[in-house]
Amino acid sequence: MKVTNLFEGIPTNLPAEMVENLVVSKDVRIERIVSKGHQSPSDFWYDQAENEWVLLVKGETKLRFETNNEVVHLTAGMHVNISAHQKHRVEWTRENEETIWLAVFY
């Protein structure tokens, strides 16, 4: 058994968003994602074959969904379920604070 902490092992300098697999199985993948001022390119949409449940553990973000051009503002403790092939992107994360996501793909 390995015990870890979601808040540890985060570099102070994050030139790119950090994505780390925490659990991988046949049916489920759980990732820790750390952003700090990162956002998706304006012409990019995530279009994933899996459902994704996301919990914002720390920080703040805005997600844009292609359907109705809807923007969802998440703060720590909020979560959202994103259906497979529901196109979305990260519009914004805070530049002066880490945004820590826990993403469950199923």
DAKAKA-V684912 format. One record per backbone hydrogen bond with DSSP energy under -0.5 kcal/mol. NH is the residue of the N-H (numbers start at 1). CO is the residue of the C=O. E is the energy in kcal/mol with one decimal. If there is no record, write none. Layout:
nh->NH co->CO e->E
nh->NH co->CO e->E
This chain:
nh->8 co->5 e->-1.6
nh->11 co->9 e->-0.6
nh->14 co->12 e->-0.6
nh->18 co->34 e->-2.6
nh->19 co->17 e->-0.5
nh->20 co->32 e->-2.6
nh->22 co->30 e->-3.4
nh->23 co->30 e->-1.6
nh->25 co->28 e->-2.7
nh->29 co->105 e->-2.2
nh->30 co->23 e->-2.9
nh->31 co->103 e->-2.9
nh->32 co->20 e->-2.8
nh->33 co->31 e->-0.5
nh->33 co->101 e->-2.0
nh->34 co->18 e->-2.7
nh->35 co->99 e->-2.6
nh->37 co->94 e->-1.2
nh->40 co->90 e->-2.8
nh->44 co->41 e->-2.1
nh->46 co->88 e->-3.5
nh->52 co->82 e->-2.8
nh->53 co->104 e->-2.9
nh->54 co->52 e->-0.5
nh->54 co->80 e->-2.9
nh->55 co->102 e->-2.5
nh->56 co->78 e->-2.8
nh->57 co->55 e->-0.9
nh->57 co->100 e->-2.4
nh->58 co->100 e->-1.4
nh->61 co->74 e->-2.3
nh->62 co->92 e->-1.9
nh->63 co->72 e->-2.8
nh->64 co->89 e->-2.8
nh->65 co->70 e->-3.3
nh->66 co->87 e->-2.2
nh->69 co->66 e->-1.5
nh->70 co->65 e->-0.6
nh->70 co->67 e->-1.5
nh->72 co->63 e->-3.1
nh->73 co->71 e->-0.5
nh->74 co->61 e->-2.5
nh->74 co->72 e->-0.6
nh->76 co->59 e->-1.0
nh->77 co->56 e->-3.7
nh->78 co->75 e->-2.4
nh->80 co->54 e->-2.1
nh->82 co->52 e->-3.7
nh->82 co->80 e->-0.6
nh->83 co->81 e->-0.6
nh->85 co->48 e->-2.7
nh->86 co->83 e->-2.1
nh->87 co->85 e->-1.1
nh->88 co->46 e->-1.4
nh->89 co->64 e->-2.1
nh->91 co->62 e->-2.8
nh->91 co->89 e->-0.7
nh->92 co->62 e->-1.3
nh->94 co->60 e->-1.1
nh->99 co->35 e->-3.2
nh->100 co->58 e->-2.0
nh->100 co->98 e->-0.6
nh->101 co->33 e->-3.1
nh->101 co->99 e->-0.6
nh->102 co->55 e->-2.4
nh->103 co->31 e->-2.5
nh->103 co->101 e->-0.5
nh->104 co->53 e->-3.3
nh->104 co->102 e->-0.5
nh->105 co->29 e->-3.5
nh->105 co->103 e->-0.6
nh->106 co->51 e->-2.1
